[in-house]
Amino acid sequence: MLRVRPDMCLGCGLCTQECPTGAISLRSRLAHIDQRRCNHCGICVDVCPQGAIVESMPVSEQSLKCVLSELKRQTDDLLARIDRLRG
């Protein structure tokens, strides 16, 4: 699913002009994506000069825990390598 980060959107309208399905409109000077019309082509992501349009995917709590566990393992490994290099 594509979504607009309101803290980054300038309301320039480039995404509205480029969206092939007309799924994006400006509301209160911010881009808004109609998810029913969006075909997830990603053109808006590419044309946004601010990077305000991002893709988000729902993630299960278990998947998130696995990813965090792996990142912690990799971090611990890197810190151990740094300690060995200093040593």
Backbone as a ProteinNet text record, in pm:
[ID]
protein_1_A
[PRIMARY]
MLRVRPDMCLGCGLCTQECPTGAISLRSRLAHIDQRRCNHCGICVDVCPQGAIVESMPVSEQSLKCVLSELKRQTDDLLARIDRLRG
[TERTIARY]
83.2	0	88.7	55.5	127.8	58	138	79.9	164	102.6	169.1	211.2	335.8	383	352.2	251	210.3	318.6	408.6	516.8	619.4	615.2	711.4	648.9	518.7	451.1	446.3	487.5	483	354.9	278.1	156.9	186.2	297.4	338	250.4	187.3	97	160.1	290.8	354.9	296.1	270.5	215.1	75.2	-3.1	-139.1	-135	-38.8	-24.8	22	105.3	166.2	89	-2.5	-75.2	-162.9	-138	-213.2	-358.6	-390.5	-528.1	-606.7	-542.7	-610.6	-641.8	-561.1	-586.4	-538.5	-462.8	-406.2	-469.1	-508.3	-564.5	-500.4	-516.2	-466.3	-583.3	-563.9	-663.2	-592.3	-640.2	-576.8	-427	-393.3	-254.9	-163.4	-221.7	-143.1	-195.9	-106	-146.6	-226	-327.9	-410	-426.3	-404.2	-413.9	-543.2	-625.1	-746.6	-704.8	-699.7	-649.5	-733.9	-859.2	-945.2	-906.7	-850.2	-812.7	-665.1	-584.8	-440	-407.4	-322.6	-279.3	-137.2	-81.8	49.9	163.1	153.2	257.4	387.1	378.2	497.4	546.8	476.4	519.5	525.8	427.3	423.4	544.5	587.1	704.9	826.6	838.4	953.4	952.2	833.5	828.5	826.4	797.5	789.1	927.8	948.4	1080.9	1118.1	1020	1045.2	1055.6	1020.7	1016.7	903	795.7	684	589.6	599.3	513	596.1	549	623.5	533	595.2	520.9	524.1	409.8	404	332.3	382.6	321.7	291.6	173.6	144.3	238.5	285.3	379.1	324.4	329.6	283.1	381.8	332.4	418	530.8	499.7	601	710.7	671.5	770.6	859.8	798.9	875.4	974	931.2	1020	1138.1	1113.3	1221.4	1321.7	1272	1360.1	1443.1	1379.7	1452.1	1556.8	1522.2	1617.2	1739.8	1716.4	1827.4	1912.8	1849.2	1925.1	2009	1954.8	2031.3	2151.3	2131.4	2241.3	2351.3	2311.4	2409.9	2482.4	2410.2	2472.1	2573.3	2534.1	2626.3	2751	2733.3	2846.1	2939.5	2882.9	2965.2	3040.5	2973.2	3040.3	3153.5	3133.5	3240.3	3359	3331.7	3440.4	3517.7	3445.3	3512	3600.6	3549.7	3629.9	3756.3	3745.4	3864	3965.3	3916.2	4008.7	4080.1	4012	4072.5	4175.1	4146.8	4215.7	4355.6
-116.5	0	124.2	220.5	346.5	445.3	524.1	625	751.9	861.5	991.4	1026.5	1066.2	1116.4	1265.4	1304.7	1445.4	1540.1	1490.5	1574.7	1608.4	1536.8	1560.5	1618.6	1605.5	1648	1800.4	1852.1	1996.3	2039.4	1943.1	1974.8	2033	1991.9	2047.6	1997.2	1880.7	1828.6	1745.8	1725.5	1644.7	1503.6	1447.1	1311.5	1307.1	1409.9	1412.3	1418.4	1489.9	1503.3	1374.5	1297.9	1178.7	1049.6	1049.7	926.9	883.8	765	722.9	685.3	659	620.7	733.1	847.2	958.6	930.2	847.4	807.6	910.2	1009.9	1106.1	1242.5	1302.3	1437.5	1517.9	1648.9	1735	1771.5	1752.8	1789.7	1871.7	1989.2	2079.1	2091.4	2104.6	2122.5	2003.6	1885.4	1762.8	1656.5	1573.7	1465.5	1361.7	1308.2	1202.6	1093	967.5	855	778.9	767	685	541	460.2	323	237.2	271.9	193.9	214.9	330.3	360.7	334.1	325.6	309.1	169.2	161.6	31.1	-3.7	74.5	50.3	46.9	130.6	133.4	196.3	284.3	345.4	469.5	515.6	636.2	755	765.5	877.2	874.9	756.3	742.1	800.9	771.4	817.2	967.4	1026.4	1168.2	1262.4	1212.1	1300.1	1351.6	1483.1	1538.7	1531.1	1511.9	1507.8	1365.6	1266.6	1130.2	1109.5	1187.3	1184.2	1067.9	1002.2	888.2	761.7	678.3	558.2	436.3	320.7	196.2	136.6	97.7	32.7	-100.2	-198.5	-331	-375.5	-431.7	-482.9	-597.7	-597.8	-700	-760.7	-890.6	-956.2	-929.8	-939.9	-918.7	-1021.7	-1145.3	-1251.4	-1221.6	-1175.7	-1141	-1027.3	-929	-815.5	-860.6	-949.5	-1001	-1075.5	-1151.8	-1225.6	-1129.9	-1027.7	-929.3	-857.7	-816	-746.4	-836.8	-962.5	-1057.3	-1073.6	-1083.8	-1097.1	-970.8	-854.6	-729.5	-718.3	-761.2	-760	-853.4	-972.7	-1066.8	-1006.9	-943	-881.6	-766	-688.1	-577.5	-630	-732.5	-792.2	-846.8	-908.2	-961.4	-849.2	-740.9	-627.2	-564.7	-551	-494.3	-584.4	-714.8	-808.8	-796.3	-780.9	-763.6	-635.2	-528.3	-400.9	-416	-483.2	-505.2	-584.6	-686	-765.6	-680.8	-590.4	-504.7	-405.3	-358.9	-264.6	-334.6	-462.9	-537.9	-567.8
0	0	0	-82.4	-85.4	7.3	78.1	165.8	159.1	197.5	196.1	338.3	353.3	482.2	487.3	564	565.3	615.5	697.9	748.9	641.6	528.5	421.4	294.5	279.6	156.9	148.1	32.1	7.2	-63.3	-110.2	-184.9	-322.3	-381.9	-511.5	-626.4	-609.2	-710.5	-820.7	-816.4	-921	-925	-809.5	-804.9	-865.1	-843.1	-898.7	-1050.5	-1104.3	-1249	-1314.4	-1244.9	-1303	-1278.2	-1183	-1149.7	-1266.9	-1324.7	-1442.3	-1413.1	-1287.2	-1254.4	-1188	-1167.3	-1101.6	-955.6	-892.8	-754.2	-652.2	-697.9	-603.3	-624.4	-514.1	-517.2	-405.2	-413.1	-305.7	-215.7	-87.3	13.2	119.2	141	238.8	212.2	84.6	38.2	63.5	80.2	96.2	1	-50.2	-139.1	-59.8	-124.8	-66.3	-170.8	-131.7	-224.4	-198	-301.7	-295.2	-321.7	-218.3	-229	-322.9	-339.9	-430	-576.6	-608	-746.5	-775	-671.6	-686.9	-738.6	-842.5	-894.5	-848	-757.1	-696.3	-798	-899.5	-1003.1	-952.7	-852.7	-795.3	-866.1	-967	-1038.5	-942.7	-855.5	-760.4	-667.2	-629.1	-543.1	-614.2	-742.9	-821.1	-846.5	-865.3	-901.8	-781.5	-664.3	-547.1	-510.1	-518.6	-489.4	-341.9	-256	-112.3	-57.1	-139.3	-89.4	9.9	-8.7	86	63.8	-50.6	-76.8	-58.8	31.1	66.3	58.2	43	41.5	181.4	228.4	358.6	343	413.8	408.1	550.1	571.5	704.9	739.1	861.7	906.7	1035.2	1043.8	1165.5	1278.6	1400.3	1515.6	1519	1482.1	1481	1378.1	1258.9	1155.8	1203.5	1266.8	1317	1424.9	1512.8	1616.5	1555.2	1449.8	1382.1	1319.5	1254.6	1191.3	1297.2	1405.4	1511.7	1576.7	1595.3	1652.6	1562.6	1433	1338.5	1335.4	1340.3	1343.1	1469.5	1582	1706.2	1695.7	1637.9	1621.2	1534.5	1424.3	1334.8	1403.5	1482	1555.4	1655.6	1730	1827.1	1758.4	1642.5	1566.1	1521.6	1471.9	1428.6	1545.8	1658.8	1775.9	1823.5	1817.5	1855.3	1759.8	1631.2	1532.7	1558.6	1590.5	1621.1	1743.2	1845	1966.1	1934.9	1849.3	1811.9	1736.2	1649.2	1574.2	1666.2	1767	1861	1951.5	1977.6	2077.9	2067.5
[MASK]
+++++++++++++++++++++++++++++++++++++++++++++++++++++++++++++++++++++++++++++++++++++++

